[in-house]
Structure formats: C-alpha cells, structure tokens
Amino acid sequence: MGLFSSTPSTPSPQPTSDGAYIAPDRSARDRCYEARDAFFACLDRANIVDSITEADKAEEACGKLER
C-alpha cells in the first residue's frame, strides 16, 4: 500500500542522456495533486489522522483512491 500510487495509464518518467529524469508536465502534476487531495479528503471524512499507523482503517475507507 502506498500513499500516492500511480495508475498504469500514466507513463513513467524517461531518463535523459545524462541520467536525469524529465520532470512531469503541468497536466501530470495537476492529476497527481487532484489524486492527493481526494485521498486526504477521504482520510478527513473517515477521521484518520495518520494513514500509516491506521493502515487497515485507511485501506478500508480510502483504498479505492489508491488505484
């Protein structure tokens, strides 16, 4: 279980010739931020303060958002 799992439709960052990775574009960052905000809103609705120490409760309440 990870906090911000990526979806299979999102391509992985590609390394450049010097080994650095190309930063995500604005639309990719926006999708990430929207997913993060939805996950944290779900945690708030379920009164979960720490999704790590309350992993079972977080998975039950908000697990569908991680996929």
All heavy atoms as TSV, in Angstrom:
chain	resi	resn	atom	element	x	y	z
A	1	MET	N	N	0.852	-1.179	0.000
A	1	MET	CA	C	0.000	0.000	0.000
A	1	MET	C	C	0.892	1.234	0.000
A	1	MET	O	O	1.762	1.394	0.820
A	1	MET	CB	C	-0.873	-0.043	1.258
A	1	MET	CG	C	-1.776	1.146	1.382
A	1	MET	SD	S	-2.918	0.933	2.728
A	1	MET	CE	C	-2.412	2.268	3.766
A	2	GLY	N	N	0.663	2.120	-0.921
A	2	GLY	CA	C	1.409	3.359	-0.975
A	2	GLY	C	C	0.461	4.535	-0.936
A	2	GLY	O	O	-0.700	4.421	-1.286
A	3	LEU	N	N	0.948	5.637	-0.477
A	3	LEU	CA	C	0.077	6.802	-0.376
A	3	LEU	C	C	-0.343	7.347	-1.727
A	3	LEU	O	O	-1.481	7.720	-1.920
A	3	LEU	CB	C	0.779	7.904	0.423
A	3	LEU	CG	C	0.968	7.632	1.884
A	3	LEU	CD1	C	1.712	8.794	2.532
A	3	LEU	CD2	C	-0.358	7.429	2.574
A	4	PHE	N	N	0.571	7.408	-2.648
A	4	PHE	CA	C	0.273	8.023	-3.940
A	4	PHE	C	C	0.658	7.068	-5.056
A	4	PHE	O	O	1.618	7.290	-5.772
A	4	PHE	CB	C	1.011	9.350	-4.099
A	4	PHE	CG	C	0.734	10.276	-2.960
A	4	PHE	CD1	C	1.701	10.570	-2.035
A	4	PHE	CD2	C	-0.524	10.825	-2.804
A	4	PHE	CE1	C	1.444	11.411	-0.986
A	4	PHE	CE2	C	-0.796	11.667	-1.752
A	4	PHE	CZ	C	0.183	11.966	-0.844
A	5	SER	N	N	-0.102	6.004	-5.195
A	5	SER	CA	C	0.187	5.025	-6.231
A	5	SER	C	C	-0.105	5.618	-7.595
A	5	SER	O	O	-1.041	6.381	-7.771
A	5	SER	CB	C	-0.673	3.788	-6.027
A	5	SER	OG	O	-0.415	3.220	-4.774
A	6	SER	N	N	0.709	5.238	-8.562
A	6	SER	CA	C	0.477	5.727	-9.917
A	6	SER	C	C	-0.442	4.768	-10.652
A	6	SER	O	O	-0.506	3.594	-10.356
A	6	SER	CB	C	1.801	5.884	-10.665
A	6	SER	OG	O	2.420	4.624	-10.790
A	7	THR	N	N	-1.149	5.278	-11.611
A	7	THR	CA	C	-2.027	4.455	-12.416
A	7	THR	C	C	-1.261	3.927	-13.610
A	7	THR	O	O	-0.307	4.555	-14.069
A	7	THR	CB	C	-3.242	5.269	-12.896
A	7	THR	OG1	O	-2.769	6.351	-13.674
A	7	THR	CG2	C	-4.074	5.781	-11.742
A	8	PRO	N	N	-1.653	2.771	-14.142
A	8	PRO	CA	C	-0.933	2.211	-15.275
A	8	PRO	C	C	-0.974	3.108	-16.509
A	8	PRO	O	O	-0.103	3.032	-17.350
A	8	PRO	CB	C	-1.660	0.903	-15.560
A	8	PRO	CG	C	-2.457	0.611	-14.354
A	8	PRO	CD	C	-2.687	1.906	-13.650
A	9	SER	N	N	-1.987	3.982	-16.639
A	9	SER	CA	C	-2.090	4.834	-17.812
A	9	SER	C	C	-1.086	5.995	-17.789
A	9	SER	O	O	-0.866	6.644	-18.794
A	9	SER	CB	C	-3.502	5.395	-17.937
A	9	SER	OG	O	-3.796	6.209	-16.823
A	10	THR	N	N	-0.479	6.243	-16.642
A	10	THR	CA	C	0.499	7.315	-16.520
A	10	THR	C	C	1.876	6.772	-16.890
A	10	THR	O	O	2.361	5.847	-16.263
A	10	THR	CB	C	0.546	7.864	-15.086
A	10	THR	OG1	O	-0.750	8.264	-14.711
A	10	THR	CG2	C	1.506	9.024	-14.971
A	11	PRO	N	N	2.500	7.316	-17.926
A	11	PRO	CA	C	3.819	6.809	-18.314
A	11	PRO	C	C	4.872	7.156	-17.262
A	11	PRO	O	O	4.800	8.182	-16.602
A	11	PRO	CB	C	4.101	7.525	-19.631
A	11	PRO	CG	C	3.241	8.732	-19.618
A	11	PRO	CD	C	2.046	8.408	-18.769
A	12	SER	N	N	5.848	6.280	-17.130
A	12	SER	CA	C	6.952	6.520	-16.205
A	12	SER	C	C	7.854	7.606	-16.766
A	12	SER	O	O	7.980	7.740	-17.985
A	12	SER	CB	C	7.768	5.248	-16.012
A	12	SER	OG	O	6.978	4.246	-15.450
A	13	PRO	N	N	8.513	8.370	-15.883
A	13	PRO	CA	C	9.450	9.384	-16.377
A	13	PRO	C	C	10.596	8.707	-17.124
A	13	PRO	O	O	11.075	7.656	-16.728
A	13	PRO	CB	C	9.953	10.080	-15.122
A	13	PRO	CG	C	9.287	9.456	-13.977
A	13	PRO	CD	C	8.421	8.353	-14.453
A	14	GLN	N	N	11.027	9.329	-18.191
A	14	GLN	CA	C	12.104	8.776	-19.008
A	14	GLN	C	C	13.422	9.475	-18.685
A	14	GLN	O	O	13.452	10.689	-18.573
A	14	GLN	CB	C	11.772	8.961	-20.490
A	14	GLN	CG	C	10.511	8.248	-20.922
A	14	GLN	CD	C	10.601	6.754	-20.725
A	14	GLN	OE1	O	11.597	6.132	-21.064
A	14	GLN	NE2	N	9.572	6.173	-20.143
A	15	PRO	N	N	14.481	8.694	-18.530
A	15	PRO	CA	C	15.781	9.328	-18.269
A	15	PRO	C	C	16.326	10.000	-19.530
A	15	PRO	O	O	16.076	9.559	-20.645
A	15	PRO	CB	C	16.671	8.162	-17.849
A	15	PRO	CG	C	16.016	6.946	-18.399
A	15	PRO	CD	C	14.549	7.252	-18.505
A	16	THR	N	N	17.069	11.068	-19.319
A	16	THR	CA	C	17.723	11.753	-20.425
A	16	THR	C	C	19.092	11.113	-20.647
A	16	THR	O	O	19.478	10.188	-19.939
A	16	THR	CB	C	17.891	13.253	-20.120
A	16	THR	OG1	O	18.680	13.387	-18.942
A	16	THR	CG2	C	16.553	13.926	-19.913
A	17	SER	N	N	19.839	11.626	-21.588
A	17	SER	CA	C	21.145	11.040	-21.901
A	17	SER	C	C	22.134	11.158	-20.741
A	17	SER	O	O	23.045	10.349	-20.623
A	17	SER	CB	C	21.727	11.705	-23.143
A	17	SER	OG	O	21.885	13.094	-22.917
A	18	ASP	N	N	21.943	12.156	-19.866
A	18	ASP	CA	C	22.859	12.301	-18.734
A	18	ASP	C	C	22.365	11.573	-17.480
A	18	ASP	O	O	22.995	11.644	-16.430
A	18	ASP	CB	C	23.120	13.775	-18.421
A	18	ASP	CG	C	21.886	14.521	-17.944
A	18	ASP	OD1	O	20.786	13.928	-17.931
A	18	ASP	OD2	O	22.020	15.706	-17.587
A	19	GLY	N	N	21.237	10.849	-17.579
A	19	GLY	CA	C	20.747	10.056	-16.465
A	19	GLY	C	C	19.690	10.738	-15.618
A	19	GLY	O	O	19.045	10.096	-14.791
A	20	ALA	N	N	19.493	12.036	-15.785
A	20	ALA	CA	C	18.461	12.747	-15.034
A	20	ALA	C	C	17.095	12.413	-15.637
A	20	ALA	O	O	16.996	11.982	-16.782
A	20	ALA	CB	C	18.706	14.248	-15.086
A	21	TYR	N	N	16.057	12.586	-14.868
A	21	TYR	CA	C	14.716	12.304	-15.365
A	21	TYR	C	C	14.011	13.589	-15.773
A	21	TYR	O	O	14.229	14.643	-15.189
A	21	TYR	CB	C	13.896	11.586	-14.294
A	21	TYR	CG	C	14.322	10.155	-14.127
A	21	TYR	CD1	C	15.275	9.807	-13.183
A	21	TYR	CD2	C	13.797	9.164	-14.932
A	21	TYR	CE1	C	15.679	8.497	-13.042
A	21	TYR	CE2	C	14.200	7.845	-14.801
A	21	TYR	CZ	C	15.143	7.514	-13.856
A	21	TYR	OH	O	15.545	6.219	-13.725
A	22	ILE	N	N	13.172	13.475	-16.782
A	22	ILE	CA	C	12.392	14.603	-17.263
A	22	ILE	C	C	11.258	14.844	-16.270
A	22	ILE	O	O	10.554	13.918	-15.883
A	22	ILE	CB	C	11.827	14.319	-18.664
A	22	ILE	CG1	C	12.978	14.087	-19.643
A	22	ILE	CG2	C	10.915	15.438	-19.132
A	22	ILE	CD1	C	12.541	13.585	-21.002
A	23	ALA	N	N	11.103	16.070	-15.840
A	23	ALA	CA	C	10.063	16.412	-14.876
A	23	ALA	C	C	8.681	16.253	-15.506
A	23	ALA	O	O	8.516	16.467	-16.707
A	23	ALA	CB	C	10.240	17.850	-14.392
A	24	PRO	N	N	7.677	15.869	-14.710
A	24	PRO	CA	C	6.322	15.759	-15.247
A	24	PRO	C	C	5.820	17.115	-15.722
A	24	PRO	O	O	6.188	18.152	-15.170
A	24	PRO	CB	C	5.491	15.272	-14.066
A	24	PRO	CG	C	6.398	15.108	-12.920
A	24	PRO	CD	C	7.760	15.551	-13.307
A	25	ASP	N	N	4.962	17.092	-16.728
A	25	ASP	CA	C	4.419	18.347	-17.222
A	25	ASP	C	C	3.292	18.832	-16.303
A	25	ASP	O	O	2.904	18.155	-15.354
A	25	ASP	CB	C	3.953	18.229	-18.670
A	25	ASP	CG	C	2.817	17.240	-18.853
A	25	ASP	OD1	O	2.266	16.734	-17.863
A	25	ASP	OD2	O	2.473	16.976	-20.021
A	26	ARG	N	N	2.781	19.991	-16.590
A	26	ARG	CA	C	1.778	20.617	-15.731
A	26	ARG	C	C	0.527	19.753	-15.574
A	26	ARG	O	O	-0.005	19.609	-14.474
A	26	ARG	CB	C	1.397	21.986	-16.281
A	26	ARG	CG	C	0.418	22.744	-15.409
A	26	ARG	CD	C	0.143	24.107	-15.981
A	26	ARG	NE	N	1.387	24.835	-16.059
A	26	ARG	CZ	C	1.597	26.023	-15.527
A	26	ARG	NH1	N	0.626	26.652	-14.920
A	26	ARG	NH2	N	2.746	26.615	-15.621
A	27	SER	N	N	0.055	19.142	-16.650
A	27	SER	CA	C	-1.167	18.342	-16.561
A	27	SER	C	C	-0.936	17.089	-15.718
A	27	SER	O	O	-1.821	16.670	-14.965
A	27	SER	CB	C	-1.699	17.980	-17.946
A	27	SER	OG	O	-0.773	17.183	-18.642
A	28	ALA	N	N	0.242	16.489	-15.802
A	28	ALA	CA	C	0.556	15.327	-14.969
A	28	ALA	C	C	0.629	15.719	-13.498
A	28	ALA	O	O	0.148	14.989	-12.625
A	28	ALA	CB	C	1.868	14.688	-15.415
A	29	ARG	N	N	1.220	16.857	-13.220
A	29	ARG	CA	C	1.274	17.333	-11.827
A	29	ARG	C	C	-0.122	17.634	-11.317
A	29	ARG	O	O	-0.454	17.294	-10.173
A	29	ARG	CB	C	2.162	18.571	-11.719
A	29	ARG	CG	C	3.631	18.277	-11.887
A	29	ARG	CD	C	4.499	19.467	-11.502
A	29	ARG	NE	N	4.121	20.711	-12.128
A	29	ARG	CZ	C	4.595	21.158	-13.280
A	29	ARG	NH1	N	5.487	20.450	-13.954
A	29	ARG	NH2	N	4.197	22.311	-13.772
A	30	ASP	N	N	-0.973	18.224	-12.154
A	30	ASP	CA	C	-2.353	18.523	-11.743
A	30	ASP	C	C	-3.106	17.246	-11.391
A	30	ASP	O	O	-3.834	17.202	-10.394
A	30	ASP	CB	C	-3.102	19.281	-12.836
A	30	ASP	CG	C	-2.672	20.734	-12.945
A	30	ASP	OD1	O	-2.060	21.257	-11.979
A	30	ASP	OD2	O	-2.961	21.354	-13.995
A	31	ARG	N	N	-2.939	16.185	-12.198
A	31	ARG	CA	C	-3.595	14.906	-11.895
A	31	ARG	C	C	-3.096	14.349	-10.565
A	31	ARG	O	O	-3.871	13.824	-9.768
A	31	ARG	CB	C	-3.357	13.896	-13.012
A	31	ARG	CG	C	-4.166	14.179	-14.259
A	31	ARG	CD	C	-4.106	13.021	-15.239
A	31	ARG	NE	N	-2.752	12.610	-15.586
A	31	ARG	CZ	C	-2.016	13.114	-16.569
A	31	ARG	NH1	N	-2.498	14.077	-17.315
A	31	ARG	NH2	N	-0.809	12.654	-16.808
A	32	CYS	N	N	-1.815	14.465	-10.331
A	32	CYS	CA	C	-1.238	13.983	-9.078
A	32	CYS	C	C	-1.802	14.761	-7.899
A	32	CYS	O	O	-2.192	14.173	-6.882
A	32	CYS	CB	C	0.284	14.111	-9.128
A	32	CYS	SG	S	1.108	13.586	-7.614
A	33	TYR	N	N	-1.852	16.090	-8.019
A	33	TYR	CA	C	-2.361	16.919	-6.932
A	33	TYR	C	C	-3.833	16.622	-6.658
A	33	TYR	O	O	-4.262	16.575	-5.498
A	33	TYR	CB	C	-2.194	18.404	-7.245
A	33	TYR	CG	C	-0.754	18.845	-7.454
A	33	TYR	CD1	C	-0.480	19.933	-8.267
A	33	TYR	CD2	C	0.316	18.195	-6.863
A	33	TYR	CE1	C	0.838	20.350	-8.474
A	33	TYR	CE2	C	1.617	18.603	-7.068
A	33	TYR	CZ	C	1.871	19.687	-7.870
A	33	TYR	OH	O	3.164	20.103	-8.074
A	34	GLU	N	N	-4.622	16.403	-7.714
A	34	GLU	CA	C	-6.041	16.089	-7.534
A	34	GLU	C	C	-6.216	14.757	-6.811
A	34	GLU	O	O	-7.059	14.636	-5.919
A	34	GLU	CB	C	-6.754	16.048	-8.889
A	34	GLU	CG	C	-6.926	17.414	-9.504
A	34	GLU	CD	C	-7.401	17.356	-10.946
A	34	GLU	OE1	O	-7.771	16.260	-11.422
A	34	GLU	OE2	O	-7.398	18.420	-11.598
A	35	ALA	N	N	-5.408	13.756	-7.175
A	35	ALA	CA	C	-5.474	12.451	-6.522
A	35	ALA	C	C	-5.063	12.565	-5.054
A	35	ALA	O	O	-5.699	11.976	-4.163
A	35	ALA	CB	C	-4.587	11.447	-7.250
A	36	ARG	N	N	-4.010	13.324	-4.789
A	36	ARG	CA	C	-3.560	13.536	-3.408
A	36	ARG	C	C	-4.652	14.199	-2.581
A	36	ARG	O	O	-4.963	13.758	-1.471
A	36	ARG	CB	C	-2.306	14.410	-3.412
A	36	ARG	CG	C	-1.820	14.787	-2.020
A	36	ARG	CD	C	-1.016	16.068	-2.015
A	36	ARG	NE	N	-1.780	17.183	-2.552
A	36	ARG	CZ	C	-1.246	18.307	-3.002
A	36	ARG	NH1	N	0.057	18.473	-3.001
A	36	ARG	NH2	N	-2.000	19.284	-3.455
A	37	ASP	N	N	-5.259	15.262	-3.136
A	37	ASP	CA	C	-6.302	15.989	-2.409
A	37	ASP	C	C	-7.514	15.112	-2.146
A	37	ASP	O	O	-8.103	15.161	-1.058
A	37	ASP	CB	C	-6.710	17.245	-3.178
A	37	ASP	CG	C	-5.584	18.275	-3.254
A	37	ASP	OD1	O	-4.607	18.157	-2.476
A	37	ASP	OD2	O	-5.684	19.195	-4.097
A	38	ALA	N	N	-7.893	14.265	-3.105
A	38	ALA	CA	C	-9.029	13.354	-2.922
A	38	ALA	C	C	-8.717	12.332	-1.827
A	38	ALA	O	O	-9.578	12.014	-0.994
A	38	ALA	CB	C	-9.367	12.648	-4.226
A	39	PHE	N	N	-7.491	11.825	-1.809
A	39	PHE	CA	C	-7.093	10.860	-0.779
A	39	PHE	C	C	-7.136	11.492	0.606
A	39	PHE	O	O	-7.695	10.923	1.546
A	39	PHE	CB	C	-5.695	10.318	-1.085
A	39	PHE	CG	C	-5.214	9.291	-0.096
A	39	PHE	CD1	C	-5.774	8.035	-0.062
A	39	PHE	CD2	C	-4.203	9.589	0.794
A	39	PHE	CE1	C	-5.341	7.075	0.848
A	39	PHE	CE2	C	-3.752	8.654	1.707
A	39	PHE	CZ	C	-4.323	7.384	1.734
A	40	PHE	N	N	-6.586	12.690	0.755
A	40	PHE	CA	C	-6.590	13.346	2.055
A	40	PHE	C	C	-7.994	13.765	2.481
A	40	PHE	O	O	-8.318	13.727	3.669
A	40	PHE	CB	C	-5.629	14.532	2.086
A	40	PHE	CG	C	-4.189	14.106	2.186
A	40	PHE	CD1	C	-3.262	14.531	1.255
A	40	PHE	CD2	C	-3.755	13.262	3.194
A	40	PHE	CE1	C	-1.937	14.141	1.339
A	40	PHE	CE2	C	-2.435	12.859	3.290
A	40	PHE	CZ	C	-1.522	13.297	2.355
A	41	ALA	N	N	-8.850	14.130	1.536
A	41	ALA	CA	C	-10.244	14.447	1.865
A	41	ALA	C	C	-10.949	13.192	2.392
A	41	ALA	O	O	-11.730	13.264	3.348
A	41	ALA	CB	C	-10.966	15.003	0.653
A	42	CYS	N	N	-10.660	12.059	1.780
A	42	CYS	CA	C	-11.234	10.797	2.249
A	42	CYS	C	C	-10.748	10.483	3.666
A	42	CYS	O	O	-11.534	10.067	4.517
A	42	CYS	CB	C	-10.864	9.667	1.297
A	42	CYS	SG	S	-11.525	8.067	1.798
A	43	LEU	N	N	-9.460	10.667	3.913
A	43	LEU	CA	C	-8.930	10.440	5.267
A	43	LEU	C	C	-9.620	11.361	6.266
A	43	LEU	O	O	-9.965	10.936	7.377
A	43	LEU	CB	C	-7.417	10.667	5.295
A	43	LEU	CG	C	-6.553	9.667	4.529
A	43	LEU	CD1	C	-5.091	10.087	4.590
A	43	LEU	CD2	C	-6.738	8.261	5.040
A	44	ASP	N	N	-9.844	12.614	5.897
A	44	ASP	CA	C	-10.528	13.560	6.781
A	44	ASP	C	C	-11.951	13.100	7.083
A	44	ASP	O	O	-12.396	13.148	8.231
A	44	ASP	CB	C	-10.563	14.959	6.176
A	44	ASP	CG	C	-9.204	15.641	6.185
A	44	ASP	OD1	O	-8.311	15.189	6.946
A	44	ASP	OD2	O	-9.038	16.621	5.436
A	45	ARG	N	N	-12.678	12.645	6.047
A	45	ARG	CA	C	-14.051	12.174	6.257
A	45	ARG	C	C	-14.093	10.968	7.186
A	45	ARG	O	O	-15.042	10.793	7.945
A	45	ARG	CB	C	-14.705	11.798	4.921
A	45	ARG	CG	C	-15.153	12.985	4.107
A	45	ARG	CD	C	-16.019	12.548	2.936
A	45	ARG	NE	N	-15.372	11.589	2.056
A	45	ARG	CZ	C	-14.560	11.886	1.050
A	45	ARG	NH1	N	-14.286	13.161	0.781
A	45	ARG	NH2	N	-14.027	10.942	0.295
A	46	ALA	N	N	-13.066	10.124	7.126
A	46	ALA	CA	C	-13.007	8.924	7.960
A	46	ALA	C	C	-12.339	9.185	9.307
A	46	ALA	O	O	-12.144	8.248	10.087
A	46	ALA	CB	C	-12.258	7.821	7.209
A	47	ASN	N	N	-11.984	10.433	9.582
A	47	ASN	CA	C	-11.310	10.813	10.832
A	47	ASN	C	C	-10.018	10.028	11.063
A	47	ASN	O	O	-9.734	9.586	12.167
A	47	ASN	CB	C	-12.249	10.643	12.036
A	47	ASN	CG	C	-13.384	11.620	11.985
A	47	ASN	OD1	O	-13.192	12.794	11.678
A	47	ASN	ND2	N	-14.589	11.142	12.261
A	48	ILE	N	N	-9.243	9.873	10.001
A	48	ILE	CA	C	-7.955	9.188	10.070
A	48	ILE	C	C	-6.874	10.263	10.039
A	48	ILE	O	O	-6.761	11.012	9.075
A	48	ILE	CB	C	-7.774	8.207	8.901
A	48	ILE	CG1	C	-8.868	7.142	8.951
A	48	ILE	CG2	C	-6.393	7.589	8.936
A	48	ILE	CD1	C	-8.925	6.261	7.718
A	49	VAL	N	N	-6.093	10.321	11.105
A	49	VAL	CA	C	-5.043	11.334	11.206
A	49	VAL	C	C	-3.754	10.839	10.560
A	49	VAL	O	O	-3.058	11.596	9.890
A	49	VAL	CB	C	-4.796	11.714	12.684
A	49	VAL	CG1	C	-3.632	12.678	12.816
A	49	VAL	CG2	C	-6.054	12.312	13.277
A	50	ASP	N	N	-3.420	9.569	10.743
A	50	ASP	CA	C	-2.173	9.009	10.229
A	50	ASP	C	C	-2.490	7.732	9.449
A	50	ASP	O	O	-2.835	6.709	10.038
A	50	ASP	CB	C	-1.237	8.709	11.388
A	50	ASP	CG	C	0.138	8.254	10.938
A	50	ASP	OD1	O	0.305	7.889	9.758
A	50	ASP	OD2	O	1.054	8.260	11.779
A	51	SER	N	N	-2.369	7.795	8.128
A	51	SER	CA	C	-2.721	6.643	7.298
A	51	SER	C	C	-1.696	5.512	7.396
A	51	SER	O	O	-1.956	4.410	6.920
A	51	SER	CB	C	-2.879	7.064	5.840
A	51	SER	OG	O	-1.661	7.518	5.315
A	52	ILE	N	N	-0.564	5.770	8.002
A	52	ILE	CA	C	0.441	4.721	8.177
A	52	ILE	C	C	0.119	3.890	9.421
A	52	ILE	O	O	0.049	2.670	9.356
A	52	ILE	CB	C	1.865	5.315	8.291
A	52	ILE	CG1	C	2.202	6.151	7.052
A	52	ILE	CG2	C	2.897	4.222	8.522
A	52	ILE	CD1	C	2.225	5.389	5.747
A	53	THR	N	N	-0.082	4.562	10.555
A	53	THR	CA	C	-0.375	3.816	11.787
A	53	THR	C	C	-1.784	3.240	11.781
A	53	THR	O	O	-2.040	2.269	12.482
A	53	THR	CB	C	-0.190	4.698	13.039
A	53	THR	OG1	O	-1.071	5.813	12.957
A	53	THR	CG2	C	1.241	5.169	13.168
A	54	GLU	N	N	-2.675	3.815	10.989
A	54	GLU	CA	C	-4.038	3.298	10.866
A	54	GLU	C	C	-4.252	2.753	9.447
A	54	GLU	O	O	-5.272	3.004	8.809
A	54	GLU	CB	C	-5.046	4.406	11.154
A	54	GLU	CG	C	-4.935	4.977	12.557
A	54	GLU	CD	C	-5.954	6.075	12.807
A	54	GLU	OE1	O	-7.116	5.729	13.061
A	54	GLU	OE2	O	-5.565	7.253	12.728
A	55	ALA	N	N	-3.269	1.976	8.983
A	55	ALA	CA	C	-3.273	1.500	7.601
A	55	ALA	C	C	-4.501	0.663	7.264
A	55	ALA	O	O	-5.071	0.815	6.183
A	55	ALA	CB	C	-2.001	0.709	7.320
A	56	ASP	N	N	-4.920	-0.221	8.159
A	56	ASP	CA	C	-6.090	-1.064	7.878
A	56	ASP	C	C	-7.342	-0.220	7.706
A	56	ASP	O	O	-8.127	-0.429	6.782
A	56	ASP	CB	C	-6.297	-2.095	8.993
A	56	ASP	CG	C	-5.167	-3.111	9.057
A	56	ASP	OD1	O	-4.502	-3.326	8.025
A	56	ASP	OD2	O	-4.963	-3.681	10.138
A	57	LYS	N	N	-7.521	0.727	8.595
A	57	LYS	CA	C	-8.688	1.619	8.523
A	57	LYS	C	C	-8.624	2.486	7.259
A	57	LYS	O	O	-9.630	2.687	6.579
A	57	LYS	CB	C	-8.723	2.493	9.777
A	57	LYS	CG	C	-9.976	3.292	9.946
A	57	LYS	CD	C	-9.956	4.054	11.287
A	57	LYS	CE	C	-11.125	4.985	11.416
A	57	LYS	NZ	N	-11.058	5.788	12.634
A	58	ALA	N	N	-7.445	2.981	6.910
A	58	ALA	CA	C	-7.276	3.805	5.718
A	58	ALA	C	C	-7.538	2.993	4.454
A	58	ALA	O	O	-8.174	3.481	3.515
A	58	ALA	CB	C	-5.871	4.404	5.680
A	59	GLU	N	N	-7.062	1.755	4.423
A	59	GLU	CA	C	-7.291	0.889	3.259
A	59	GLU	C	C	-8.778	0.609	3.084
A	59	GLU	O	O	-9.294	0.649	1.973
A	59	GLU	CB	C	-6.524	-0.423	3.424
A	59	GLU	CG	C	-6.761	-1.428	2.318
A	59	GLU	CD	C	-6.200	-0.990	0.980
A	59	GLU	OE1	O	-5.211	-0.255	0.955
A	59	GLU	OE2	O	-6.771	-1.398	-0.049
A	60	GLU	N	N	-9.458	0.357	4.180
A	60	GLU	CA	C	-10.895	0.077	4.106
A	60	GLU	C	C	-11.682	1.311	3.640
A	60	GLU	O	O	-12.566	1.212	2.802
A	60	GLU	CB	C	-11.404	-0.361	5.479
A	60	GLU	CG	C	-12.863	-0.743	5.494
A	60	GLU	CD	C	-13.310	-1.202	6.866
A	60	GLU	OE1	O	-12.535	-1.909	7.542
A	60	GLU	OE2	O	-14.434	-0.843	7.258
A	61	ALA	N	N	-11.334	2.476	4.171
A	61	ALA	CA	C	-12.087	3.691	3.861
A	61	ALA	C	C	-11.688	4.318	2.531
A	61	ALA	O	O	-12.532	4.832	1.804
A	61	ALA	CB	C	-11.908	4.708	4.986
A	62	CYS	N	N	-10.398	4.295	2.214
A	62	CYS	CA	C	-9.912	5.081	1.073
A	62	CYS	C	C	-9.075	4.269	0.088
A	62	CYS	O	O	-8.446	4.842	-0.800
A	62	CYS	CB	C	-9.064	6.236	1.585
A	62	CYS	SG	S	-9.920	7.273	2.778
A	63	GLY	N	N	-9.045	2.966	0.221
A	63	GLY	CA	C	-8.223	2.127	-0.639
A	63	GLY	C	C	-8.539	2.265	-2.106
A	63	GLY	O	O	-7.659	2.174	-2.956
A	64	LYS	N	N	-9.807	2.482	-2.431
A	64	LYS	CA	C	-10.196	2.605	-3.854
A	64	LYS	C	C	-9.529	3.805	-4.512
A	64	LYS	O	O	-9.348	3.824	-5.714
A	64	LYS	CB	C	-11.701	2.690	-3.977
A	64	LYS	CG	C	-12.290	3.952	-3.373
A	64	LYS	CD	C	-13.806	3.934	-3.404
A	64	LYS	CE	C	-14.403	5.152	-2.781
A	64	LYS	NZ	N	-14.039	5.386	-1.384
A	65	LEU	N	N	-9.135	4.811	-3.731
A	65	LEU	CA	C	-8.497	6.002	-4.289
A	65	LEU	C	C	-7.042	5.756	-4.643
A	65	LEU	O	O	-6.448	6.530	-5.385
A	65	LEU	CB	C	-8.598	7.156	-3.299
A	65	LEU	CG	C	-10.006	7.653	-3.016
A	65	LEU	CD1	C	-9.981	8.707	-1.927
A	65	LEU	CD2	C	-10.646	8.199	-4.276
A	66	GLU	N	N	-6.472	4.710	-4.110
A	66	GLU	CA	C	-5.055	4.441	-4.361
A	66	GLU	C	C	-4.803	3.790	-5.699
A	66	GLU	O	O	-3.701	3.678	-6.140
A	66	GLU	CB	C	-4.498	3.531	-3.266
A	66	GLU	CG	C	-4.355	4.231	-1.952
A	66	GLU	CD	C	-3.515	3.395	-1.029
A	66	GLU	OE1	O	-2.356	3.167	-1.372
A	66	GLU	OE2	O	-4.024	2.987	-0.008
A	67	ARG	N	N	-5.833	3.329	-6.336
A	67	ARG	CA	C	-5.647	2.582	-7.589
A	67	ARG	C	C	-5.857	3.420	-8.781
A	67	ARG	O	O	-6.398	4.391	-8.864
A	67	ARG	CB	C	-6.558	1.392	-7.596
A	67	ARG	CG	C	-6.121	0.456	-6.452
A	67	ARG	CD	C	-7.010	-0.685	-6.274
A	67	ARG	NE	N	-6.945	-1.501	-5.128
A	67	ARG	CZ	C	-6.381	-1.308	-3.971
A	67	ARG	NH1	N	-5.719	-0.259	-3.741
A	67	ARG	NH2	N	-6.455	-2.166	-3.019
